[in-house]
Amino acid sequence: ETPGYKAQRVDFENELARALELNEGGRMETSHPDHMPMVKGVVDAVKAEIYDEPDVVVNNDGNTVDMEKEMSKLTENTILYKAAVELINKKLGAMKYVAMDGGR
């Protein structure tokens, strides 16, 4: 509801993937396949690309935000976030079980 506002997008997934690929040679080693890989300083090199939304419909007031599209993306991100949190909680729960009760 802001007259004249032009919708923009931030894209960092491709840049993050590229930074992680470039760091493959300098990655720290782990001693077991179940250990989490350590990557130091890679995220600092990632620069997000900000660009104008390419597929826009200009409203009467000059605003280019499509609320239905934005709500759809918000719902998708919420689902992905909740799934990631659930997976992390299960992994941490398994690690806690092994550390506390696994040796009995």
C-alpha distance (Angstrom), angle and dihedral (degrees) to the residues before:
residue distance angle dihedral
E1 . . .
T2 3.79 . .
P3 3.81 110.5 .
G4 3.79 112.9 -128.2
Y5 3.83 95.6 10.5
K6 3.81 112.6 146.8
A7 3.81 115.9 -148.5
Q8 3.81 115.7 -123.3
R9 3.80 134.7 -171.1
V10 3.78 131.2 -144.6
D11 3.81 115.7 -146.6
F12 3.79 118.0 -170.4
E13 3.82 104.7 139.3
N14 3.82 94.7 87.1
E15 3.80 92.3 44.6
L16 3.82 91.5 49.3
A17 3.81 91.5 49.5
R18 3.82 90.3 49.5
A19 3.82 92.0 49.6
L20 3.80 91.1 50.6
E21 3.82 90.9 49.7
L22 3.81 91.8 50.0
N23 3.81 91.0 52.5
E24 3.82 95.7 53.4
G25 3.81 92.1 104.0
G26 3.80 93.9 52.6
R27 3.76 98.4 43.9
M28 3.79 118.5 130.3
E29 3.79 115.5 -112.1
T30 3.79 125.2 -119.8
S31 3.79 126.1 -149.0
H32 3.81 97.4 -140.6
P33 3.83 132.3 38.1
D34 3.82 91.4 -124.7
H35 3.81 93.1 57.1
M36 3.78 116.1 107.4
P37 3.83 112.8 -110.8
M38 3.80 116.0 -112.1
V39 3.79 118.3 -138.2
K40 3.80 115.4 179.6
G41 3.78 124.6 -162.3
V42 3.80 97.0 -6.8
V43 3.79 95.8 112.7
D44 3.81 90.8 54.0
A45 3.82 89.4 64.5
V46 3.81 94.5 55.1
K47 3.80 115.0 106.3
A48 3.79 118.0 -170.0
E49 3.79 118.1 -131.2
I50 3.81 113.4 -133.4
Y51 3.77 116.7 -163.2
D52 3.80 139.5 160.4
E53 3.79 115.1 -91.0
P54 3.83 104.4 -96.3
D55 3.83 98.6 -155.7
V56 3.78 103.6 54.8
V57 3.74 138.4 149.3
V58 3.79 113.4 -154.1
N59 3.80 113.2 -134.8
N60 3.81 123.0 -143.9
D61 3.82 90.7 -92.8
G62 3.84 93.4 51.1
N63 3.83 93.9 -104.7
T64 3.83 114.1 139.4
V65 3.82 100.2 -166.8
D66 3.82 114.6 121.7
M67 3.82 104.7 -154.2
E68 3.81 94.2 -164.1
K69 3.80 91.6 53.8
E70 3.82 91.5 45.7
M71 3.81 92.8 49.7
S72 3.81 89.9 48.4
K73 3.80 91.2 53.0
L74 3.81 90.8 46.0
T75 3.81 90.3 53.2
E76 3.81 91.6 48.1
N77 3.81 91.9 50.2
T78 3.80 91.2 47.6
I79 3.80 91.5 53.1
L80 3.82 92.3 47.4
Y81 3.81 91.5 47.5
K82 3.80 93.5 49.9
A83 3.81 91.2 48.1
A84 3.81 91.5 50.1
V85 3.81 91.8 48.6
E86 3.80 91.0 49.6
L87 3.82 91.8 50.9
I88 3.80 91.9 48.0
N89 3.81 91.5 48.7
K90 3.82 91.1 51.2
K91 3.81 91.6 48.5
L92 3.81 92.1 48.6
G93 3.80 90.7 45.8
A94 3.80 90.3 53.9
M95 3.81 90.8 47.8
K96 3.81 90.6 49.5
Y97 3.79 91.0 49.6
V98 3.79 92.0 51.3
A99 3.81 92.2 46.9
M100 3.81 95.5 46.3
D101 3.81 108.5 28.1
G102 3.78 107.3 8.2
G103 3.81 95.7 89.6
R104 3.82 96.7 54.3
